Amino acid sequence: MPRTDPAGALGADPASRPPAAEPAATSAPADPDQPETARIRLGDLLQAFSDPLRRRIVHRLATEGEAGCGDIELPVSRATGSYHFRILRTAGWTHTRRSGRERYVSLRRADLEERFPGLVEALLRADAAERDAAAEPAGAPESA
């Protein structure tokens, strides 16, 4: 049954009406803690990217695209994985959407490129270079 306003509380005065809902984004976030593009802050992005596990998640999303949260293998408990996904989401790195009971996460590459041009690629290159340097064996001692 439709709701009515028999007391006229909404009245004809526009100031007394509740604010109209903002138009839905092209893909509404599954969680309200996902910032709008204009509210993404560089410090939050860098702090979130500073953790090796979160860098791994960002790299995975950048190379393979959207994935179910459970499809990204992490060497931590489910609760800890959820924590890391939340940190990335609230910093603005990722977009989470729901489909039934499943949550899918994707990199907000276009939003990040709009807000901070070149940042994502620069950080991914720096991370790859750091990982490559760490994988190289230390110089073998010279024999006489």
Backbone as a ProteinNet text record, in pm:
[ID]
protein_1_A
[PRIMARY]
MPRTDPAGALGADPASRPPAAEPAATSAPADPDQPETARIRLGDLLQAFSDPLRRRIVHRLATEGEAGCGDIELPVSRATGSYHFRILRTAGWTHTRRSGRERYVSLRRADLEERFPGLVEALLRADAAERDAAAEPAGAPESA
[TERTIARY]
83.4	0	88.2	60.9	145.3	133.1	242.3	244	186.8	106.2	49.4	87.5	63.2	95.9	-33	-119.2	-249.7	-240	-136.5	-124.7	-69.7	-25.8	29.8	164.9	238.6	366.9	465.6	455.7	547.9	505	376.7	324.7	375.3	345.5	385.3	519.5	567	692.8	809.2	890.4	1001.5	1103.5	1118.4	1216	1175.6	1045.4	999.5	1007.8	1036.8	1045	1181.7	1186	1316.4	1397.7	1529.9	1612.2	1592.4	1594.2	1578.4	1701.9	1680.6	1794.1	1881.7	2012	2104.4	2089.9	2112.3	2102.3	2205.2	2166.7	2255.5	2373.1	2489.7	2607.7	2586.6	2671.3	2655.9	2664.4	2741.2	2750.9	2757.7	2644.2	2637.6	2724.3	2796.1	2880.7	2797.9	2853.9	2786.9	2796.6	2891.7	2914.5	2920.3	2860.9	2858.2	2993	3092.2	3221.4	3315.8	3265.3	3345.5	3337.1	3450.4	3444.1	3411.6	3347.7	3325.9	3463.1	3474.6	3603.1	3666.3	3589.3	3642.8	3693.3	3652.5	3692.8	3807.9	3860.5	3975.8	4097.8	4171.2	4289	4416.6	4517.9	4645.5	4706.2	4704	4761.3	4694.6	4562.1	4489.1	4528.5	4542.8	4583.4	4722.1	4815.3	4952.8	4963.4	4889.6	4892.6	4836.4	4727	4668.4	4763.4	4832.9	4923.8	5053.3	5079.7	5205.8	5213.6	5100.3	5099.4	5123	5217.4	5247.6	5127.5	5041.6	4925.8	4827.4	4807.2	4717.4	4776.8	4910.1	4973.8	4948.8	4953.4	4927.9	4785.1	4689.1	4549.1	4533.6	4592.2	4583.4	4647.1	4763.6	4830.4	4742.2	4682.5	4594.2	4477.1	4413.5	4299.6	4341.7	4461.1	4510.4	4541.8	4589.4	4629.3	4516.8	4429.9	4327.7	4185.1	4165.1	4031.4	3949.8	3820.2	3727.2	3732.1	3715.7	3715.6	3624.3	3572.9	3499.5	3597.7	3555.1	3646.5	3709.4	3634.5	3686.5	3774.7	3776.6	3856.9	4002.1	4030.9	4167.8	4231.2	4325.6	4387.9	4483	4460.8	4543.3	4592.5	4714.5	4769.8	4727.1	4602.4	4550.6	4409.3	4356.6	4220.2	4119.8	4000.2	3894.3	3868.2	3866.8	3842.1	3952.9	4076.5	4188.3	4182.1	4145.3	4128.5	4021.3	3909.2	3801.1	3849.3	3931.8	3989.3	4071.4	4155.7	4239.5	4155.9	4050.7	3960.7	3891.8	3853.9	3789.4	3884.8	4009.9	4108.5	4123.8	4134	4146.6	4022	3904.9	3778.8	3764.3	3791.3	3772.8	3878.2	3994.4	4097.2	4062.2	3978	3939.8	4002.5	4079.6	4144.8	4044.9	3945.4	3858.3	3711.6	3636.1	3489.8	3436.8	3342.4	3281.8	3135.7	3094	2952.9	2903.2	2773.4	2711.9	2631.2	2634.7	2549.6	2501.4	2378.4	2327.9	2405.1	2461.1	2538.1	2685.6	2728.8	2870.5	2906.2	3028.6	3082.7	3193.6	3191.1	3293.9	3368.9	3498.9	3583.5	3660.3	3672.9	3747.9	3827.8	3931.5	4016.2	3944.3	3945.8	3882.1	3981.7	4034.5	4141.4	4099.3	3981.8	3938.1	3923.2	3863.5	3847.4	3982.2	4074	4206.5	4285.8	4271.1	4341	4286.3	4155.8	4094.3	4144.3	4153.2	4191.6	4342.6	4421.2	4567.7	4628.9	4636.2	4685.6	4824	4833.8	4960.7	4997.6	4923.3	4959	4955	4848.8	4833.5	4948.3	4975.6	5083.4	5218.5	5242.6	5371.2	5389.2	5285.5	5295.7	5310.1	5238.2	5250.2	5389.8	5446.1	5583.3	5683.9	5668.3	5760.9	5750.7	5629.7	5611	5674.7	5656.4	5715.6	5868.8	5924.7	6070.5	6122	6048.6	6088.7	6083.1	5978.3	5966.6	6076.6	6107.9	6215	6350	6375.1	6502	6512.7	6401.5	6402.4	6421.5	6378.3	6390.3	6530.1	6608.3	6744.4	6830.8	6910	6997.6	7104.8	7138.5	7245	7374.4	7462	7588.9	7664.2	7707.3	7783	7920.4	7973.3	8106.2	8210.6	8303	8407.4	8508.5	8554.7	8657.2	8794.1	8897.6	9032.1	9105.8
-117.2	0	124	225.7	344.1	422.8	483	565.6	701.3	754	888.1	974.2	1101.4	1198.1	1267.2	1195.9	1250.8	1378.5	1394.2	1513	1630.2	1606.7	1715.2	1762.1	1673.9	1713.2	1757.9	1698.5	1738.9	1871.7	1896.1	2025.1	2068	2191.9	2246.1	2317	2341.3	2413.1	2320.8	2351.4	2264.4	2246	2344.2	2333	2226.3	2195.8	2096.2	1954.2	1938.6	1806.1	1743.8	1612.2	1546.8	1564.4	1566.5	1583.9	1469.1	1502	1400.1	1311.4	1187.5	1094.7	1133.5	1123.2	1152.6	1044.1	1078.9	976.4	866	744.6	630.7	638.1	596.8	589.4	477.6	471.7	366.7	229.3	215.3	89.5	124.7	121.4	162.4	72.1	131.6	50.7	-38.8	-152.3	-244.1	-193.4	-107	-57.4	95.1	159.5	306	370.4	292.6	351.7	366.7	346	364.4	512	585.3	729.1	764.1	879.1	932.5	969.5	975	1003.3	1131.1	1236.7	1365.2	1361.4	1262.5	1253	1155.7	1097.7	1007.9	1093.2	1056.5	1133.6	1054.5	1125.4	1063.3	992.4	1055.5	994.2	862.4	856.3	732.3	622.2	659.1	561.2	505.6	595.9	552.4	468.6	507.6	429.6	289.4	279.8	148.6	65	128	56.6	15.3	69.3	39.7	-103.1	-169.8	-306.9	-405.9	-499	-594.2	-678.5	-717.9	-798.8	-716.1	-590.4	-504	-470.8	-456.8	-436.6	-558.6	-675.2	-799.7	-801.4	-757.2	-752.1	-652.1	-534	-431.2	-482.8	-545.2	-600.4	-704.4	-792.6	-897.2	-834.8	-733.6	-668.4	-591	-532.2	-454.9	-545.5	-664.9	-754.4	-845.8	-888.7	-986.4	-933.4	-812.8	-754.8	-799.3	-770.6	-798.8	-944.9	-965.3	-1101.3	-1107.2	-1225.3	-1247.9	-1239.4	-1183.6	-1168	-1301.3	-1408.3	-1539.7	-1601.2	-1541.6	-1595.8	-1549.6	-1449.2	-1400.5	-1472.3	-1559.3	-1638.8	-1552.3	-1554.4	-1477.7	-1570.1	-1548.7	-1636.1	-1593.1	-1549.8	-1503.3	-1557.9	-1541.2	-1586.4	-1502.7	-1553.7	-1481.7	-1345.2	-1339.1	-1212.9	-1111.3	-1157.4	-1067.9	-1022.1	-1111.4	-1074.1	-968	-984	-884.9	-749	-750.9	-626.7	-555.7	-630.5	-570.7	-518.9	-592.2	-543.3	-413.9	-405.6	-283.8	-165.2	-186.9	-78.6	-26.7	-116.4	-74.2	-0.3	-47.5	15	154.5	169.2	300.4	401.5	352.5	443.1	488.7	412.5	448.2	362.7	261.7	175.1	87.8	35.2	-66	-27.4	-94.5	-84.2	-222.9	-231.5	-359.8	-357.8	-462.6	-475.1	-610.8	-617.8	-743	-802	-932.4	-1007	-1126.7	-1118.8	-1221.3	-1214.6	-1326.3	-1329.7	-1302.5	-1300.2	-1283.7	-1135	-1103.9	-969.5	-977.8	-883.5	-875.6	-744.9	-752.8	-635.2	-607.2	-477.7	-436.9	-312.1	-289	-171.7	-50.7	60.2	182.7	259.8	193.1	250.1	382.7	389.9	513	627.3	598.8	701.9	750.7	657.3	693.3	770.2	732.8	803	945.1	959.4	1093	1180.7	1123.7	1200	1223.4	1120.1	1127.4	1062.6	1135.6	1077.5	1013.5	889.1	817.9	749	773.8	718.7	566.7	508	362.3	293	334.7	271.5	292.7	412	439.2	350.8	336.5	253.6	105.7	60.4	-79.4	-109.6	-16.6	-35.3	-36.8	56.3	61.6	-65	-114.8	-237.9	-356.5	-365.7	-475.4	-469	-348	-332.9	-374.2	-338.6	-375.4	-527.1	-589.5	-735.8	-805.2	-752.9	-811.6	-799.8	-684.1	-663.7	-758	-780.1	-868.9	-1014.8	-1048.5	-1186.3	-1220.7	-1119	-1143.5	-1191.6	-1294.7	-1341.3	-1237.8	-1229.8	-1135.6	-1179.6	-1085.3	-1115.1	-1224.8	-1321.9	-1433	-1383.2	-1430.9	-1386.3	-1430.7	-1341.8	-1371.8	-1464.8	-1561.9	-1653.5	-1608	-1630.6	-1585.7	-1681
0	0	0	-82.5	-85.7	43	81.1	201.5	167.1	255.6	235.5	352.1	337	441.3	483.9	563.8	598.7	681	758.6	841.6	763.3	642.5	562.1	613.5	680.8	738.9	632.5	513.5	408.2	348.6	343.9	300.1	163.5	128.3	-1.3	7.9	131	148.1	114.1	8.7	-28.4	83.3	169.6	278.6	378.7	386.8	483.6	429.3	301.8	241.7	268.5	279.7	296.1	169.1	181.7	62.4	-36.2	-163.9	-267.1	-268.5	-298.3	-306.6	-424.5	-405.9	-514.6	-619.7	-746.7	-850.1	-826.8	-856.8	-835.3	-932	-883.5	-969.2	-1069.7	-1170.9	-1271	-1207	-1103	-1030.3	-882.4	-817.4	-677.9	-591.3	-495.1	-407.9	-317	-282.2	-191.6	-48.4	-22.8	111.7	110.6	210.2	212.1	244	284	320.7	202.2	82.5	-39.2	-78.6	-81.1	-106.7	-251.7	-269.1	-402.7	-458.7	-588.2	-652.8	-598.8	-586.1	-541.2	-397.2	-321	-179.9	-155.9	-261.6	-246.7	-216.1	-111.6	-67.1	-92.4	-139.5	-172.2	-51.9	63.7	183.6	218.1	203.7	232	133.1	4.4	-95.9	-66.2	-36	-10.7	115.9	218.9	343.1	319.4	246.2	217.6	132.4	38.4	-51.8	17	133.8	202.3	255.1	270.8	322	207.7	223.4	115.9	70.5	162	124.6	40.9	79.7	2.8	-133.7	-142.4	-273.5	-361.8	-301.6	-375.1	-430.4	-349.8	-393.5	-508.2	-493.8	-598.5	-727.5	-716.1	-834.1	-901.8	-823.9	-878.9	-953.8	-894.4	-958.5	-1083.3	-1079.5	-1194.1	-1312.6	-1286	-1395.7	-1442.8	-1351.4	-1388.8	-1383.3	-1332.9	-1329.2	-1209.3	-1216.7	-1107.8	-1065.1	-934.2	-879.5	-758.9	-734	-611.1	-494.9	-384.1	-270.5	-230.5	-239.1	-203.6	-310.7	-429.6	-539.5	-535.6	-454	-441.3	-323.8	-354.4	-249.2	-167	-37.3	55.7	166.7	214.6	319.3	459.9	473.2	603	621.8	741.8	768.9	689	678.9	606.7	670	802.7	872.6	843.6	842.5	813.2	667.7	577.5	437.2	421.4	491.9	487.5	537.2	640.2	692.7	583.8	513.9	410.1	292.9	255.1	149.9	193.6	321	371.4	367.4	405.3	402.7	259.5	163	23.3	-24.3	15.8	-25	34.4	163.4	227.4	182.9	137.4	85.6	-56.3	-125.7	-261.2	-369.6	-331.3	-429.6	-504.3	-432.3	-491.3	-484.9	-571.3	-574.8	-542.9	-453.3	-417.7	-459	-526.7	-562.7	-515.9	-494	-451.7	-565.3	-572.1	-663.4	-582.9	-536.2	-445.2	-314.3	-273.3	-148.3	-170.7	-296.6	-329.3	-342.6	-303.7	-322.2	-424.8	-518	-620.9	-603.4	-617.6	-597.2	-725.9	-757.4	-875.9	-841.9	-918.6	-901.7	-961.8	-892.3	-941.2	-1029.2	-1128.9	-1212	-1276.1	-1336.9	-1404.4	-1303.5	-1187.1	-1084.2	-1033.3	-1011	-960.2	-1065.4	-1191.4	-1299.1	-1313.1	-1295.9	-1301.8	-1187.4	-1070.4	-950.4	-942.4	-971.8	-962.1	-1086.5	-1197.9	-1323.3	-1308.8	-1354.3	-1353.9	-1223.6	-1117.7	-986.7	-983.7	-1032.8	-1025	-1098	-1220.2	-1296.6	-1230	-1177.8	-1111.8	-988.8	-908.3	-788.1	-823.1	-924.8	-964.6	-1020	-1098	-1148.9	-1034.8	-940.1	-826.3	-742.6	-722.7	-645.8	-717.4	-849.7	-926.7	-920.2	-930.8	-923.3	-786	-681.7	-545.5	-526.6	-578.6	-568.4	-646.9	-765.7	-846.9	-776.7	-715	-644.3	-524.5	-456.7	-340.1	-382.1	-502.8	-550.4	-600.4	-635	-684.2	-568.1	-592.8	-484.8	-456.1	-330.6	-290.6	-357.7	-380.2	-447.9	-375.9	-449.5	-391.4	-352.3	-240.7	-200.7	-303.5	-327.4	-426.2	-362.3	-440.5	-387.7	-438.9	-359.1	-393.8	-479.3
[MASK]
++++++++++++++++++++++++++++++++++++++++++++++++++++++++++++++++++++++++++++++++++++++++++++++++++++++++++++++++++++++++++++++++++++++++++++++++

